[in-house]
């Protein structure tokens, strides 16, 4: 594959990831308007969100394994088609049932594409440096997508209609599909469904018995516990305590988004090339932890510039340093034949960490206060930092004569 074609293939993969992330978060700001327009009950309104995330989380592992059996490109293309058609259906919904059904289809399409993306990125590059840069871009897209979703949702709902929250992705989906057909090359021969019947496990034994794969996933789990908790608790603080409206709340996350961009795209790979991926991972987690502790100390009579923004920047730098490296360590430990299953597992780890973290931290914060919620998230990060430190120590002990590259 030529360098130009590889670049366009990466653009296609990351654009698709951005679409999925956007449609997972962009709807949040529009929920009150959707409730009024379509007649949702208060309890039913939650399924506008859950209708997407439940099938998305459930289908990640099967979708990743399916990619290994029939080919990641086929699964990816099928996911784009389903996601784009379902997105149009969301915008055309005439009532609660039709919108939730379309959101379920959206979540299924999103799972098909997201589950195989990391594996497909790994197959684009023969060198660790190229993969590291690509994973850094993926980390930035993942973090920036949530912030963009909040801002875009507010703008589209205010200036046009809640239906455009969905329709905005339809032409993008069509363009991405055509581009994917043009630039994504089929991988080597897949096992095929018939051949895969000999091993029905969603996660191959080679992954479940690999400490090199499972330990980075454990670290990733703690990072998403902290990340989802951070978004939830700070959004409440910005709106309930500082009095920001939804649009200004979305804009308030720009410092952390920019910090992630600088750290992931400009620093993480260079530092890893010099000091090693595991050391950079540990340093990033310690900064992430420091930022979380700064959030725990937020005063009730605070200001964004003085009390919030500095912590946002520290957390963003830490996350941006750590995320590309933990992703690369996990994917590098997976055999190429199991790249789809590994990609699905990594994505499932993130979803599970987010769900567990949000449920636990929200419960603690409701009963013990905001600071206690941040403390729980910080404790999870501390565990992740210890696991990462073990990985770095184990690497040093196993290969004490390795030179820094």
ZAMARGU-4260 file (C-alpha; in steps of 0.2 Angstrom, whole numbers, plus 5000, padded with zeros to 4 digits):
<rodrens>
0) 5000/5000/5000 | 5007/5017/4995 | 5009/5031/5008 | 4996/5041/5001 | 4983/5027/5001
5) 4988/5022/5019 | 4985/5040/5024 | 4967/5041/5016 | 4963/5024/5024 | 4968/5031/5041
10) 4957/5046/5037 | 4942/5035/5033 | 4944/5024/5049 | 4946/5039/5060 | 4931/5049/5052
15) 4920/5034/5055 | 4925/5033/5073 | 4922/5051/5075 | 4904/5049/5067 | 4900/5035/5080
20) 4907/5045/5095 | 4897/5060/5089 | 4881/5051/5087 | 4883/5043/5104 | 4885/5061/5113
25) 4877/5074/5101 | 4859/5069/5106 | 4861/5073/5124 | 4858/5092/5123 | 4843/5089/5111
30) 4834/5077/5123 | 4822/5090/5131 | 4817/5096/5113 | 4815/5077/5108 | 4804/5074/5123
35) 4792/5088/5119 | 4791/5085/5100 | 4789/5066/5100 | 4780/5064/5117 | 4792/5054/5127
40) 4789/5050/5145 | 4803/5054/5157 | 4808/5036/5159 | 4807/5032/5141 | 4818/5047/5136
45) 4833/5038/5143 | 4831/5025/5129 | 4836/5038/5117 | 4853/5036/5124 | 4853/5018/5130
50) 4845/5012/5114 | 4862/5016/5106 | 4874/5011/5119 | 4867/4995/5125 | 4868/4986/5108
55) 4885/4995/5105 | 4892/4988/5120 | 4885/4970/5118 | 4890/4968/5100 | 4908/4974/5101
60) 4916/4957/5105 | 4905/4947/5092 | 4909/4960/5079 | 4927/4960/5082 | 4928/4941/5081
65) 4917/4941/5065 | 4930/4953/5058 | 4943/4939/5060 | 4932/4926/5052 | 4925/4935/5037
70) 4937/4949/5035 | 4938/4966/5044 | 4934/4976/5029 | 4917/4967/5026 | 4912/4970/5044
75) 4917/4988/5043 | 4908/4992/5027 | 4892/4983/5033 | 4893/4993/5049 | 4894/5010/5039
80) 4879/5005/5029 | 4869/5000/5044 | 4874/5015/5054 | 4871/5028/5040 | 4854/5021/5036
85) 4849/5020/5054 | 4855/5038/5057 | 4843/5044/5043 | 4829/5034/5051 | 4833/5043/5068
90) 4830/5060/5059 | 4814/5054/5051 | 4807/5046/5067 | 4788/5050/5070 | 4787/5044/5088
95) 4796/5036/5103 | 4796/5018/5096 | 4803/5023/5079 | 4817/5033/5086 | 4822/5020/5099
100) 4822/5007/5086 | 4833/5017/5074 | 4845/5021/5089 | 4846/5002/5092 | 4851/5000/5074
105) 4863/5014/5075 | 4872/5006/5090 | 4873/4989/5081 | 4881/4998/5066 | 4893/5008/5077
110) 4898/4992/5085 | 4902/4983/5068 | 4913/4998/5063 | 4921/5002/5080 | 4925/4984/5084
115) 4937/4982/5070 | 4945/4999/5068 | 4960/4997/5079 | 4964/4980/5071 | 4963/4988/5054
120) 4974/5003/5059 | 4987/4990/5065 | 4987/4981/5048 | 4990/4998/5039 | 5008/5000/5047
125) 5023/4988/5047 | 5032/4999/5060 | 5029/5003/5078 | 5032/5022/5076 | 5018/5023/5062
130) 5006/5013/5073 | 5010/5024/5088 | 5006/5040/5078 | 4990/5032/5071 | 4984/5027/5089
135) 4988/5045/5095 | 4976/5051/5082 | 4963/5039/5087 | 4965/5044/5105 | 4963/5062/5100
140) 4947/5058/5089 | 4940/5049/5104 | 4942/5063/5116 | 4938/5077/5105 | 4922/5068/5098
145) 4913/5070/5115 | 4917/5088/5116 | 4912/5092/5098 | 4896/5082/5101 | 4890/5093/5115
150) 4894/5109/5106 | 4887/5103/5089 | 4871/5096/5098 | 4867/5113/5106 | 4871/5123/5090
155) 4860/5112/5078 | 4846/5111/5090 | 4845/5130/5093 | 4848/5135/5075 | 4839/5121/5065
160) 4830/5106/5073 | 4834/5091/5084 | 4832/5081/5068 | 4848/5088/5061 | 4858/5081/5076
165) 4856/5065/5066 | 4855/5071/5048 | 4871/5079/5049 | 4880/5062/5049 | 4871/5055/5034
170) 4880/5064/5020 | 4896/5061/5029 | 4892/5042/5030 | 4889/5041/5012 | 4905/5050/5008
175) 4915/5039/5020 | 4907/5023/5013 | 4912/5028/4995 | 4930/5032/5001 | 4931/5016/5011
180) 4927/5006/4995 | 4941/5015/4986 | 4955/5015/4998 | 4953/5000/5011 | 4961/4985/5004
185) 4955/4968/5009 | 4966/4959/5021 | 4973/4942/5019 | 4962/4926/5019 | 4950/4926/5034
190) 4946/4910/5043 | 4928/4911/5036 | 4912/4907/5046 | 4913/4888/5042 | 4931/4887/5048
195) 4927/4898/5063 | 4914/4886/5069 | 4928/4875/5076 | 4932/4889/5088 | 4916/4898/5094
200) 4925/4908/5108 | 4922/4927/5106 | 4939/4930/5114 | 4953/4918/5107 | 4964/4908/5120
205) 4979/4917/5114 | 4972/4934/5121 | 4965/4927/5137 | 4981/4919/5142 | 4992/4934/5137
210) 4998/4945/5152 | 5005/4957/5139 | 4987/4959/5132 | 4977/4958/5148 | 4987/4970/5159
215) 4986/4985/5147 | 4968/4982/5146 | 4967/4982/5165 | 4976/4999/5164 | 4964/5005/5150
220) 4949/5000/5161 | 4955/5011/5175 | 4957/5026/5163 | 4940/5025/5156 | 4933/5023/5174
225) 4941/5040/5178 | 4937/5048/5161 | 4919/5045/5161 | 4918/5050/5179 | 4927/5066/5175
230) 4915/5070/5162 | 4900/5067/5172 | 4906/5076/5188 | 4913/5091/5180 | 4898/5093/5169
235) 4887/5094/5185 | 4900/5106/5193 | 4901/5118/5178 | 4882/5119/5176 | 4875/5117/5194
240) 4889/5126/5203 | 4896/5138/5191 | 4880/5141/5182 | 4886/5138/5164 | 4873/5134/5150
245) 4875/5118/5140 | 4884/5126/5125 | 4896/5135/5137 | 4899/5119/5146 | 4904/5111/5130
250) 4916/5125/5126 | 4923/5124/5143 | 4930/5107/5138 | 4941/5115/5125 | 4957/5116/5136
255) 4957/5098/5140 | 4953/5094/5122 | 4968/5104/5116 | 4979/5097/5130 | 4975/5080/5124
260) 4979/5085/5106 | 4996/5092/5110 | 5001/5077/5121 | 4994/5063/5110 | 4999/5070/5093
265) 5015/5080/5098 | 5023/5072/5113 | 5017/5054/5117 | 5026/5046/5102 | 5042/5055/5103
270) 5044/5052/5122 | 5040/5033/5119 | 5053/5032/5105 | 5066/5039/5118 | 5060/5032/5134
275) 5049/5017/5130 | 5030/5015/5129 | 5028/5009/5147 | 5037/5023/5155 | 5027/5036/5145
280) 5011/5027/5151 | 5016/5028/5169 | 5020/5046/5168 | 5004/5050/5159 | 4994/5041/5172
285) 5003/5050/5186 | 4998/5067/5178 | 4980/5061/5175 | 4979/5056/5193 | 4986/5073/5198
290) 4973/5082/5188 | 4959/5071/5196 | 4965/5076/5213 | 4964/5094/5208 | 4946/5091/5203
295) 4943/5083/5220 | 4948/5100/5228 | 4936/5111/5218 | 4928/5124/5229 | 4909/5127/5229
300) 4913/5146/5226 | 4926/5143/5212 | 4930/5150/5195 | 4933/5141/5179 | 4950/5150/5175
305) 4957/5148/5192 | 4951/5132/5199 | 4945/5121/5184 | 4955/5125/5168 | 4972/5121/5176
310) 4966/5104/5182 | 4958/5101/5164 | 4975/5104/5156 | 4985/5093/5168 | 4972/5079/5165
315) 4972/5082/5147 | 4991/5080/5145 | 4991/5065/5156 | 4977/5056/5146 | 4985/5061/5129
320) 5002/5054/5134 | 4995/5038/5141 | 4981/5033/5129 | 4991/5030/5113 | 5003/5019/5123
325) 4991/5009/5132 | 4982/5005/5116 | 4998/5001/5107 | 5004/4989/5120 | 4987/4980/5120
330) 4986/4978/5101 | 5005/4974/5099 | 5002/4959/5111 | 4989/4951/5100 | 4993/4940/5085
335) 4988/4947/5069 | 4976/4933/5066 | 4966/4939/5081 | 4967/4958/5078 | 4949/4959/5076
340) 4945/4951/5092 | 4958/4961/5101 | 4951/4977/5094 | 4934/4972/5100 | 4941/4967/5117
345) 4950/4984/5119 | 4934/4994/5114 | 4923/4983/5126 | 4936/4987/5140 | 4933/5005/5137
350) 4914/5003/5137 | 4914/4992/5153 | 4926/5004/5162 | 4915/5019/5157 | 4899/5010/5163
355) 4906/5003/5179 | 4914/5019/5183 | 4899/5030/5180 | 4888/5019/5190 | 4900/5018/5205
360) 4905/5036/5205 | 4888/5043/5202 | 4882/5033/5217 | 4896/5039/5228 | 4894/5057/5223
365) 4876/5057/5227 | 4878/5050/5244 | 4895/5057/5249 | 4897/5072/5239 | 4907/5077/5223
370) 4924/5076/5231 | 4921/5058/5236 | 4916/5054/5218 | 4932/5061/5212 | 4942/5052/5225
375) 4935/5035/5219 | 4940/5039/5201 | 4957/5044/5207 | 4959/5028/5217 | 4955/5018/5201
380) 4969/5028/5192 | 4981/5024/5206 | 4978/5006/5203 | 4981/5008/5184 | 4997/5017/5188
385) 5003/5003/5199 | 4999/4990/5185 | 5008/5001/5172 | 5023/5003/5184 | 5023/4984/5185
390) 5024/4982/5166 | 5038/4995/5165 | 5048/4985/5179 | 5045/4968/5171 | 5051/4975/5154
395) 5067/4982/5163 | 5070/4965/5172 | 5067/4955/5156 | 5078/4965/5145 | 5091/4975/5156
400) 5103/4977/5141 | 5090/4985/5129 | 5096/5002/5123 | 5084/5017/5122 | 5079/5020/5105
</rodrens>
